[in-house]
Amino acid sequence: MRVFIFISALWLWCAAAAHGAVLVLDRDNGRTFDDPEGAGAVGTEYAVVRALKAAGAKDVKQKFVLPYDLAQYDAVFVLCGFWPDDGRLSYAERRILESYLTRDGANLYVEGTEIGRRYGSSTFFKKLGTAFVDDGRPMENGNVNVAEGIGAWAGVRFDYYSYRRDKPDGFVDEFDAAGGEVVVRSRRAGNQSNARVVRYAAAGEVYYKTITSSIIFGALANGKYKKKDLIAKYLEFFGIIGDNNEIYVAPASLGRVRALFR
C-alpha cells in the first residue's frame, strides 16, 4: 500500500511538472499600451498570461509582489515594463531571484526595455548569460520594427507593433551573448547591436535556464506565427512543454550578432 501511495504521489508530481507552475511577476509600474490584437490599453502581463495558458501552462499565477520563496514554481516570468516608468527590482528582490537560480531546474524569464541599463553590472544580471551593450534609440528614431529569430529559432518573425507609435519602442536595450545565445534580433539595427533576446543554459554545478528580453512580448503582432507559438518555444526551452506547441523551426546558424550588425 505504501509503495502504491508513493508511486501515485510521484505520478501526480510528474503530471503537475509537465504543465508547470508558472509565476508572472507584474512589475510594469501600471504602464499600458495599445494591444496589437485590439484589446485596447493593456499591461505587459496581458499577452504573456494569455499566451502561457494558450500554450498549455495550466497553473499560471500573476502577482505584483515577488514571493520570498519561489521553490514551487517551475518557471518565473519577471515583467519590468518599459521606459521611462519601468518597474524596478530592488536589491532584495534581485537576491531572491539569484537564490531561485541556485535550484536545479529553475527557469527565469526577465523582460524590460531597461533591464540591461538598470542591472547590467549587477551580480544578478551576470547570472543571465547576457551582456548589456547599449541603451538603444529613442522612439522617434525607430529602435525596433521587426523581431526575428536567429540560430535555434531562425525563421520566427514578428512585427513590433509599437514601432514609432508607442513607448515600448523607446530606448530598447541592446544585448550580446555572455555565455548565452542570441536568439532574437531586430531587423533595424541599434546604436551598436540589434540583439534583443538571449537564452542561456547554465552548465555548472547547478543547472538552470534563463531568457532575457529587452523587447516587450505583448508589443509583438500576431502574423504567420502567433505569440502563443513563441511562448511555446520559451516553455520548450525551459522543459515545460505546452499542449499547443505548433511551431517547429529548423535550427540554423546565421553567425554571431555583433556590434553594428547589418
Backbone torsions as a table, in degrees:
resi	resn	phi	psi	omega
1	MET	NA	-43.6	179.5
2	ARG	-62.4	-39.1	178.7
3	VAL	-63.4	-41.9	179.8
4	PHE	-62.8	-43.0	179.5
5	ILE	-63.6	-41.3	-179.9
6	PHE	-63.6	-45.8	-179.7
7	ILE	-64.0	-40.7	178.9
8	SER	-63.1	-43.0	179.3
9	ALA	-64.2	-40.2	179.1
10	LEU	-64.3	-40.3	179.4
11	TRP	-63.1	-43.3	179.1
12	LEU	-63.4	-39.8	178.9
13	TRP	-64.5	-42.7	179.6
14	CYS	-65.7	-39.5	179.8
15	ALA	-63.4	-40.9	178.1
16	ALA	-66.0	-41.6	-178.3
17	ALA	-66.1	-29.6	-178.1
18	ALA	-62.5	-36.9	178.7
19	HIS	-91.4	-30.3	172.2
20	GLY	85.8	132.8	170.1
21	ALA	-89.5	120.6	-173.7
22	VAL	-120.2	130.1	174.4
23	LEU	-101.6	129.4	172.9
24	VAL	-109.8	111.1	179.1
25	LEU	-91.1	110.8	-176.6
26	ASP	-88.3	96.9	-179.0
27	ARG	-124.1	38.3	-179.0
28	ASP	-87.2	10.0	174.7
29	ASN	64.7	25.2	177.6
30	GLY	76.9	6.9	179.7
31	ARG	-69.0	145.3	175.8
32	THR	-129.6	162.2	176.3
33	PHE	-151.0	169.0	-177.6
34	ASP	-71.5	125.5	178.3
35	ASP	-72.2	129.8	179.9
36	PRO	-60.1	-26.6	-178.1
37	GLU	-93.9	10.8	170.8
38	GLY	86.5	19.2	179.5
39	ALA	-83.0	2.7	180.0
40	GLY	90.6	-153.6	179.2
41	ALA	-77.6	122.0	-176.1
42	VAL	-130.2	157.8	173.0
43	GLY	-86.5	171.0	-178.3
44	THR	-66.2	-20.9	-178.0
45	GLU	-77.5	-22.1	-171.5
46	TYR	-56.7	-56.2	-176.7
47	ALA	-70.2	-34.5	-178.5
48	VAL	-64.7	-47.8	-179.5
49	VAL	-63.1	-45.2	179.9
50	ARG	-62.8	-42.7	-178.4
51	ALA	-68.6	-39.2	178.0
52	LEU	-59.4	-46.7	-179.2
53	LYS	-67.4	-39.3	179.5
54	ALA	-65.8	-31.0	-179.0
55	ALA	-83.2	-5.9	174.3
56	GLY	113.9	2.1	176.0
57	ALA	-76.1	113.1	-171.5
58	LYS	-87.0	-27.1	-174.3
59	ASP	-116.2	83.9	-177.6
60	VAL	-109.9	121.4	179.9
61	LYS	-112.2	130.8	176.4
62	GLN	-107.9	126.6	-178.7
63	LYS	-134.9	155.3	177.3
64	PHE	-103.3	-14.4	178.9
65	VAL	-121.3	131.9	-178.0
66	LEU	-74.3	120.8	177.1
67	PRO	-63.2	149.3	179.4
68	TYR	-68.3	-37.3	-178.0
69	ASP	-109.5	117.4	-178.7
70	LEU	-106.7	13.3	-172.6
71	ALA	-61.2	-27.3	-175.7
72	GLN	-78.1	-9.1	-173.4
73	TYR	-101.0	131.8	175.7
74	ASP	-77.3	-24.6	177.3
75	ALA	-151.5	146.0	177.3
76	VAL	-125.0	126.4	177.6
77	PHE	-109.1	115.4	-178.5
78	VAL	-106.6	118.2	-175.9
79	LEU	-112.3	107.4	-173.9
80	CYS	-96.8	0.1	174.7
81	GLY	77.6	-157.9	-169.8
82	PHE	-136.7	160.0	-179.0
83	TRP	-61.5	144.3	7.7
84	PRO	-99.0	-4.6	-175.5
85	ASP	-110.4	41.4	179.4
86	ASP	-64.8	148.3	177.8
87	GLY	-73.3	142.2	-177.1
88	ARG	-102.7	146.6	172.4
89	LEU	-98.4	122.3	179.3
90	SER	-70.6	166.6	177.0
91	TYR	-58.0	-42.6	-180.0
92	ALA	-62.7	-40.2	179.5
93	GLU	-67.6	-38.9	177.1
94	ARG	-64.1	-35.7	177.5
95	ARG	-67.1	-35.6	176.4
96	ILE	-63.4	-43.8	179.4
97	LEU	-67.6	-38.0	174.8
98	GLU	-60.8	-41.9	178.9
99	SER	-63.5	-40.1	177.2
100	TYR	-58.1	-36.9	-178.1
101	LEU	-78.2	1.6	172.1
102	THR	-90.0	0.1	-179.6
103	ARG	-97.8	129.1	175.9
104	ASP	-57.5	133.0	177.2
105	GLY	87.8	3.6	178.3
106	ALA	-69.5	145.3	179.6
107	ASN	-133.8	123.9	-175.2
108	LEU	-129.6	125.7	172.8
109	TYR	-110.8	127.9	179.1
110	VAL	-125.9	126.1	-176.5
111	GLU	-128.0	141.7	174.4
112	GLY	165.4	142.3	-178.3
113	THR	-69.6	-16.1	-175.2
114	GLU	-118.0	10.8	-173.1
115	ILE	-66.5	-31.1	176.9
116	GLY	-71.9	-45.0	-179.7
117	ARG	-65.9	-37.6	-178.0
118	ARG	-73.9	-42.1	-167.2
119	TYR	-125.1	8.2	-171.9
120	GLY	-55.4	-28.7	-179.2
121	SER	-99.8	4.4	-175.9
122	SER	-82.7	159.3	174.9
123	THR	-60.0	-39.2	179.6
124	PHE	-58.3	-49.1	-176.4
125	PHE	-65.9	-33.3	-180.0
126	LYS	-64.1	-22.3	178.5
127	LYS	-79.3	-6.8	-176.0
128	LEU	-90.8	-3.6	179.5
129	GLY	67.1	24.9	-174.8
130	THR	-127.8	142.7	176.4
131	ALA	-112.2	133.3	174.4
132	PHE	-81.5	127.5	-176.6
133	VAL	-108.0	-47.5	-175.1
134	ASP	-158.3	158.7	-177.5
135	ASP	-79.9	-7.6	179.4
136	GLY	85.4	-172.6	-174.2
137	ARG	-109.0	158.7	174.3
138	PRO	-68.3	157.2	-176.1
139	MET	-55.3	-38.3	-175.8
140	GLU	-62.4	-27.9	-178.6
141	ASN	-85.8	-12.9	-177.5
142	GLY	81.3	105.2	-176.1
143	ASN	-104.9	-41.4	-179.9
144	VAL	-140.0	127.8	172.4
145	ASN	-120.7	-28.7	177.5
146	VAL	-136.6	136.8	172.1
147	ALA	-109.9	120.7	-177.1
148	GLU	-132.3	142.9	-179.4
149	GLY	-78.0	149.0	173.3
150	ILE	-134.4	170.7	178.7
151	GLY	60.5	-122.0	-176.7
152	ALA	-63.4	-24.0	-178.4
153	TRP	-116.1	30.4	178.8
154	ALA	-57.9	138.2	178.4
155	GLY	102.6	-22.8	177.3
156	VAL	-72.9	129.2	-177.9
157	ARG	-144.0	133.4	177.1
158	PHE	-134.5	140.2	167.3
159	ASP	-73.2	138.9	176.9
160	TYR	-92.6	103.6	-167.1
161	TYR	-59.4	-30.0	-173.6
162	SER	-86.3	6.7	-179.5
163	TYR	-54.9	116.4	179.7
164	ARG	57.1	23.5	-179.2
165	ARG	-127.1	-31.8	-169.1
166	ASP	-148.3	165.8	-173.9
167	LYS	-59.7	-30.0	179.0
168	PRO	-58.5	-11.6	178.3
169	ASP	-99.8	8.5	180.0
170	GLY	-95.6	122.1	175.5
171	PHE	53.5	56.4	177.7
172	VAL	-79.6	119.5	-175.9
173	ASP	-55.8	145.1	177.7
174	GLU	-108.7	135.1	-172.3
175	PHE	-117.3	176.6	164.2
176	ASP	-148.9	167.9	178.7
177	ALA	-81.2	139.1	174.8
178	ALA	-132.5	64.5	-173.9
179	GLY	105.5	-25.2	177.5
180	GLY	-92.8	-159.6	-177.2
181	GLU	-135.1	126.6	174.2
182	VAL	-70.1	126.0	-177.1
183	VAL	-122.6	-14.4	175.5
184	VAL	-138.6	133.7	176.9
185	ARG	-127.0	167.9	171.9
186	SER	-102.0	140.4	-179.3
187	ARG	-65.4	-39.3	175.4
188	ARG	-75.4	124.2	-177.5
189	ALA	-69.6	150.2	175.0
190	GLY	-88.7	-160.6	177.8
191	ASN	-66.6	-40.3	-177.4
192	GLN	-131.0	-30.8	-175.3
193	SER	-148.8	147.1	175.2
194	ASN	-110.7	18.9	175.3
195	ALA	-76.6	128.7	-174.5
196	ARG	-122.1	-26.5	179.8
197	VAL	-130.9	131.0	179.0
198	VAL	-126.1	133.3	173.2
199	ARG	-110.4	151.2	-173.0
200	TYR	-147.1	131.9	173.6
201	ALA	-116.7	109.4	-179.4
202	ALA	-67.0	134.1	-176.7
203	ALA	-120.3	54.7	178.4
204	GLY	-117.9	-151.9	178.0
205	GLU	-64.2	-32.6	176.5
206	VAL	-109.4	130.4	-177.5
207	TYR	-104.1	112.5	176.0
208	TYR	-137.4	167.2	-178.9
209	LYS	-131.7	146.1	178.2
210	THR	-136.6	153.2	169.8
211	ILE	-129.8	125.7	-179.1
212	THR	-115.7	123.7	-175.0
213	SER	-129.7	127.2	173.9
214	SER	-93.7	-12.0	174.2
215	ILE	-88.5	148.4	-179.8
216	ILE	-84.5	118.3	-175.2
217	PHE	-54.2	-42.7	-176.5
218	GLY	-68.9	-15.2	178.8
219	ALA	-85.6	-2.2	174.5
220	LEU	-77.6	138.2	-178.1
221	ALA	-100.1	128.2	176.8
222	ASN	-59.3	136.3	175.6
223	GLY	-145.3	-124.9	175.6
224	LYS	-58.5	-41.6	174.5
225	TYR	-105.1	139.7	179.3
226	LYS	-97.5	158.7	178.9
227	LYS	-61.2	-31.7	177.5
228	LYS	-66.6	-28.3	176.9
229	ASP	-70.1	-41.2	179.3
230	LEU	-67.6	-42.5	179.3
231	ILE	-65.1	-30.4	176.3
232	ALA	-64.8	-35.9	175.1
233	LYS	-66.1	-38.2	176.5
234	TYR	-61.6	-46.2	-179.6
235	LEU	-67.0	-35.5	177.3
236	GLU	-62.7	-44.1	177.3
237	PHE	-61.5	-38.2	179.2
238	PHE	-75.2	-10.5	-178.1
239	GLY	84.7	15.3	176.4
240	ILE	-112.3	92.6	-171.5
241	ILE	-83.3	123.5	179.1
242	GLY	-79.7	167.5	-179.0
243	ASP	-74.2	-25.1	-171.8
244	ASN	-119.1	40.6	-179.8
245	ASN	-78.9	90.8	-173.7
246	GLU	-101.5	4.7	-176.5
247	ILE	-102.3	122.8	180.0
248	TYR	-127.6	111.6	-176.5
249	VAL	-117.0	125.6	179.4
250	ALA	-70.4	131.6	177.8
251	PRO	-59.7	143.7	177.3
252	ALA	-148.7	157.6	-179.9
253	SER	-116.2	113.3	178.5
254	LEU	-106.4	12.1	179.1
255	GLY	90.4	170.7	-176.1
256	ARG	-79.2	132.1	172.5
257	VAL	-72.3	126.6	-172.5
258	ARG	-133.8	177.1	179.5
259	ALA	-58.3	136.8	179.6
260	LEU	58.3	33.6	177.8
261	PHE	-62.6	135.6	176.7
262	ARG	-129.3	NA	NA
